[in-house]
């Protein structure tokens, strides 16, 4: 997924893997030491222009066929001098 955004010129991307979640059947999924369940939650945050983010969406959807995708308009406030 990171590559899909990078190819569209989006440099600010973070991928977070959850350690606990539950699926549609309410089965609890957890990360045991040194073992990850493949259906644990993943959150990908990408900050870029709307058209660049939307251009990456087909590849993101292909990577997460059962995932939920949300789009939000945000204001970026970089640190002073950055």
C-alpha positions as CSV (number, residue, x, y, z in Angstrom):
1,X,0.0,0.0,0.0
2,X,2.8,2.4,0.8
3,X,4.1,2.0,-2.7
4,X,0.7,2.8,-4.2
5,X,0.8,6.2,-2.5
6,X,4.5,6.8,-3.2
7,X,4.0,6.2,-6.9
8,X,1.4,9.1,-6.8
9,X,4.0,11.5,-5.2
10,X,2.6,11.2,-1.7
11,X,5.5,11.3,0.8
12,X,3.6,11.4,4.1
13,X,2.4,7.8,4.7
14,X,2.2,5.9,7.9
15,X,1.2,2.2,8.3
16,X,0.0,1.0,11.7
17,X,-0.7,-2.6,12.6
18,X,-3.2,-3.3,15.4
19,X,-2.5,-5.7,18.2
20,X,-6.2,-6.4,19.0
21,X,-9.4,-6.3,17.0
22,X,-12.5,-8.2,16.2
23,X,-14.1,-9.3,12.9
24,X,-17.7,-9.1,11.6
25,X,-18.6,-12.3,13.6
26,X,-17.3,-10.6,16.8
27,X,-14.4,-13.1,17.0
28,X,-11.6,-11.4,19.0
29,X,-8.3,-11.3,17.1
30,X,-5.1,-10.7,19.0
31,X,-1.4,-10.7,18.4
32,X,0.3,-13.3,20.5
33,X,4.0,-12.9,21.1
34,X,6.0,-13.5,17.9
35,X,2.8,-14.4,16.0
36,X,0.4,-12.1,14.2
37,X,-3.1,-13.0,13.0
38,X,-3.5,-12.1,9.4
39,X,-6.8,-10.3,10.0
40,X,-5.6,-7.9,12.6
41,X,-6.5,-4.2,11.9
42,X,-4.3,-2.1,9.8
43,X,-4.5,1.7,9.6
44,X,-2.8,3.5,6.7
45,X,-2.6,7.3,6.9
46,X,-1.6,9.2,3.8
47,X,-1.5,13.0,3.6
48,X,-1.6,14.5,0.1
49,X,-3.7,16.3,-2.4
50,X,-7.1,14.8,-2.9
51,X,-6.5,13.8,-6.5
52,X,-3.2,12.1,-5.7
53,X,-4.8,10.1,-2.9
54,X,-7.8,9.1,-5.1
55,X,-5.4,8.0,-7.8
56,X,-3.8,5.5,-5.4
57,X,-7.2,4.1,-4.2
58,X,-7.6,1.3,-6.8
59,X,-4.3,-0.3,-5.7
60,X,-5.2,0.2,-2.0
61,X,-8.6,-1.5,-2.6
62,X,-6.9,-4.4,-4.3
63,X,-4.6,-4.9,-1.3
64,X,-7.5,-4.7,1.2
65,X,-10.5,-6.3,-0.5
66,X,-12.4,-6.5,2.8
67,X,-11.0,-3.3,4.3
68,X,-12.9,-0.1,5.1
69,X,-11.4,3.0,3.5
70,X,-12.2,6.5,4.8
71,X,-11.2,9.8,3.3
72,X,-11.1,13.0,5.4
73,X,-10.0,16.5,4.6
74,X,-7.3,17.7,6.9
75,X,-5.2,20.8,7.6
76,X,-1.5,20.1,7.9
77,X,0.5,22.2,10.3
78,X,4.2,21.5,9.9
79,X,6.6,22.4,12.6
80,X,8.0,25.9,12.4
81,X,10.8,26.0,9.9
82,X,9.6,22.7,8.3
